[in-house]
Amino acid sequence: NSFSENSQINNEQGIYLGLEMVPFKYWKLSAYADNFRFPWLKHGIDQPSKGYDALLQADYTPNRHMSMYFRYKYKQKEKNISSSENITNLVEAYDKSTFKYLLHSSISRTIQLKSIIETNTAKTYLQKGTAGFLIAQEVSCCFQKIPLKIDFCYAFFDAENYDNRIYIYEKDVLYAFSIPMYYGKGSRMYMNLNYTINKHISCWFKIAYTQYINQENIGSGLETIHSNHKTDLKLMIRYNL
């Protein structure tokens, strides 16, 4: 199946070029350029539109206990811009630049660390630029004498506009996939536990707590939470015959 800029493969034409090379020992460079256009209207855009994005990433792996990468991504797309001076929406291009640094290290056989720093800027020709950033630290620990694994992560974020939202991957219970959106200003922490009772029974438990600064409500409509914080709980028990 082909990949596309949208979730479905329709109303799109484009060309994608990628490159990967190893110029020096322990280093790997990756890059791509993607140019795309939409011949017809699509959600959020009231006319045919176009865009492109490019990425450059440098991976550094000096040994099996440590690896890191530096990533820069630039994207330009078009979207509707509402204005009180116009009856219909204006369609303008907006730019987004993202820089991400990730460090993965193993302190020992039982403790692993993952550090993330991500920042971005977004702007249009009619609106001033906005910025967002995130700092996250994850600690994973597995015990040798007891069948227990623990993942703990704390993240602080500040994304002043929806275009500055940030996504990062989270550990979750078995068969679950979690990439929450960080938007607004606040912090989030979670702990994920996995305990194997015996060869037949395994348990997973996750608790996540998100707190927003200078915000009285979370969500909208019937999903509104009248508070500046929320807590998520997940419990899973698997039994193998």
Secondary structure, DSSP 4 states (H G I P E B T S, - for coil): ----SSSSS-S-EEEEEEEEE--STTEEEEEEEEEEEESS-BTTBSS-EEEEEEEEEEEEEEETTEEEEEEEEEEEEEEEE--TT-SSPEEEEEEEEEEEEEEEEESSSSEEEEEEEEEEEEEESSS--EEEEEEEEEEEEE-SSS-EEEEEEEEEEEE-SGGG-EE--B--STT--B--EE-EEEEEEEEEEEEE-SSSEEEEEEEEEEEESS-S-BS-GGG-BSSSEEEEEEEEEEE--
